Amino acid sequence: MILENKNIIAATLAALILCFQSPAIAQDLNSGDAASTPPTAPAIPMLSGGVGDEELAHMQSVEKQYNVKLLFTDTTGIFVSSVPLRIEDKKGDIVVDTVTKGPVFLITLPAGSYKAVAQLGTESKETKIIAQNKGLRTYQVHFSQQAADTTGEVDSNPKSQ
């Protein structure tokens, strides 16, 4: 009987050790059904900025690392920033929903077709984007001077890329 109890205890300890060494089983024990945990979407590399000469120079120095560049200006070429921006894939799923921190928005999207919807004041602009695996494609989004003036978020640097 003593030998039988020792075998049961040893088997139980071995099972416990095995369970806590296996991440899948440990997750199952610690947080419920591991299969019910939704997968995390991969991060999409993006960068926004370009306010001021130094920041603009930095954006230009790294832009080749991305495949899409959006440049926000008014119709006279003056940069605008703080633009609410949403990018949707061809199914209409939202890929990005953000507010730009400057007139330049860089992003690496999987190859395909997208729609960018930018809003400045009451003015909304839609831009069709084609992302490719190689090379940078630049899209300039022009807002009316009136829309840019009402937001107060302008950069008078008229250099356009």
C-alpha positions, 0 to 999 in steps of 0.5 A: 500500500505504501509503495502504491501511494508513492507511485501515485504521488510520483505520477501526480508530481510528474504530471504537474511538472509537465503541465507547467513546463508546457506553455500551451497547457500552462496557459490553458490552466492559468487563463481558460481556453487558449483557443478562445484568445484572439490572435494579435494583428501584426503591427503596421510600420508607420511614421507621422511628422514633418513639422519644421525643417529638422523633422521634415529632413528626418522624414525624408531621410527615412521615407524609403523604408516605407512603401506609401507616403501621404503629404497633406497640404492646402491648395497653395502647397502649405503643409497641414497637420493634425489630419484625422486619417483612416485607411481601409483595405479593399474589403472596407476593413479599417487598417489604420485610424489615426491623426497625423502629427505633421504633413507627412505620413509614411506607412508600409502596407501589404501590397494591394489597393486601399482607400485613404479618407482624410478629414480637415474641418468639414472637408473630407478627401478620399484617395485611392492608394496602391501599395507595392512590395517595392518602392515608395509611392507618394500621394498628395492630399490637397485641402481647400485653404478655407479648411486649412485656415479653420483648423489652425494647424498649418506649417508655412513651409511651402516645400512640397515633396 
